[in-house]
């Protein structure tokens, strides 16, 4: 969801949600990390697969990158756990 929020900050690349291979292909010498919603709710409820979220975590650990999880819509117990990544 980007309409109405542009111009966006420069330096961000976008990949399809749950596309681990696409995300990993974006890693280069300029990559600082990944910012991802664990559950996307604007176009229906779409959860990140365990393979996707855990794959991002492993890649970040291997490359010294940040993994930032945006859980504003799914945190604080809304999924049955305190945080959706659990």
C-alpha contacts under 8 A as a table, 3 or more apart, distances in Angstrom:
res1	aa1	res2	aa2	distance
1	X	42	X	7.57
2	X	5	X	5.45
2	X	6	X	6.58
3	X	6	X	6.60
5	X	8	X	6.67
9	X	12	X	7.08
13	X	26	X	7.72
15	X	19	X	7.01
15	X	22	X	6.13
15	X	23	X	6.02
16	X	19	X	5.51
16	X	22	X	7.30
17	X	48	X	7.38
18	X	48	X	5.83
18	X	49	X	6.43
18	X	52	X	5.41
19	X	22	X	5.30
19	X	23	X	6.30
19	X	52	X	6.94
20	X	23	X	5.06
20	X	24	X	6.09
20	X	51	X	7.85
20	X	52	X	5.35
20	X	55	X	6.75
20	X	56	X	7.15
21	X	24	X	5.13
21	X	25	X	6.11
22	X	25	X	5.14
22	X	26	X	6.74
23	X	26	X	5.39
23	X	27	X	7.29
23	X	56	X	7.93
24	X	27	X	5.58
24	X	56	X	7.80
24	X	59	X	7.38
26	X	31	X	7.72
27	X	30	X	7.70
27	X	31	X	5.64
28	X	31	X	5.49
31	X	65	X	7.42
32	X	65	X	5.47
32	X	66	X	6.30
33	X	60	X	6.86
33	X	65	X	4.59
33	X	66	X	4.23
33	X	67	X	5.63
33	X	68	X	7.51
34	X	56	X	7.71
34	X	65	X	7.62
34	X	66	X	6.26
34	X	67	X	5.02
34	X	68	X	6.03
35	X	67	X	6.21
35	X	68	X	4.66
35	X	69	X	5.94
35	X	70	X	6.99
36	X	67	X	7.92
36	X	68	X	6.40
36	X	69	X	5.21
36	X	70	X	5.86
37	X	40	X	5.86
37	X	48	X	7.87
37	X	69	X	5.67
37	X	70	X	4.63
37	X	71	X	5.99
38	X	47	X	6.02
38	X	48	X	5.21
38	X	53	X	7.45
38	X	69	X	6.46
38	X	70	X	6.83
38	X	71	X	6.48
38	X	74	X	7.82
38	X	84	X	6.48
38	X	85	X	6.45
39	X	45	X	6.68
39	X	46	X	5.60
39	X	47	X	4.25
39	X	48	X	5.96
39	X	71	X	7.35
39	X	73	X	7.71
39	X	74	X	6.40
39	X	84	X	7.28
40	X	43	X	7.38
40	X	44	X	7.27
40	X	45	X	5.77
40	X	46	X	5.14
40	X	47	X	6.29
41	X	44	X	5.12
41	X	45	X	4.69
41	X	46	X	6.54
41	X	73	X	7.34
42	X	45	X	7.46
43	X	46	X	7.99
48	X	52	X	6.22
48	X	53	X	6.24
49	X	52	X	5.15
49	X	53	X	6.34
50	X	53	X	5.32
50	X	54	X	5.73
50	X	55	X	7.94
51	X	54	X	5.33
51	X	55	X	5.57
52	X	55	X	5.06
52	X	56	X	6.17
53	X	56	X	5.22
53	X	57	X	6.33
53	X	85	X	7.74
54	X	57	X	4.96
54	X	58	X	6.19
55	X	58	X	5.14
55	X	59	X	6.15
56	X	59	X	5.10
56	X	60	X	6.05
56	X	67	X	7.36
57	X	60	X	5.17
57	X	61	X	6.18
57	X	67	X	6.62
58	X	61	X	5.12
58	X	62	X	6.11
59	X	62	X	5.05
59	X	63	X	6.09
59	X	65	X	7.78
60	X	63	X	5.23
60	X	64	X	5.55
60	X	65	X	4.42
60	X	66	X	6.12
60	X	67	X	6.43
61	X	64	X	5.29
61	X	65	X	6.50
62	X	65	X	7.90
71	X	74	X	5.11
71	X	75	X	4.97
71	X	83	X	7.22
71	X	84	X	7.08
72	X	75	X	5.89
73	X	78	X	7.93
74	X	77	X	7.42
74	X	78	X	5.35
74	X	79	X	6.28
74	X	83	X	7.05
74	X	84	X	6.05
75	X	78	X	5.74
75	X	79	X	7.15
75	X	81	X	7.90
75	X	82	X	6.02
75	X	83	X	4.57
75	X	84	X	5.87
76	X	81	X	7.50
76	X	82	X	4.82
76	X	83	X	6.00
77	X	80	X	5.11
77	X	81	X	4.84
77	X	82	X	4.20
77	X	83	X	6.31
77	X	84	X	7.93
78	X	81	X	7.04
78	X	82	X	7.41
78	X	83	X	7.91
78	X	84	X	7.90
79	X	82	X	7.53
79	X	83	X	7.33
79	X	84	X	5.99
81	X	84	X	6.42
81	X	86	X	6.61
82	X	86	X	7.66
83	X	86	X	5.77
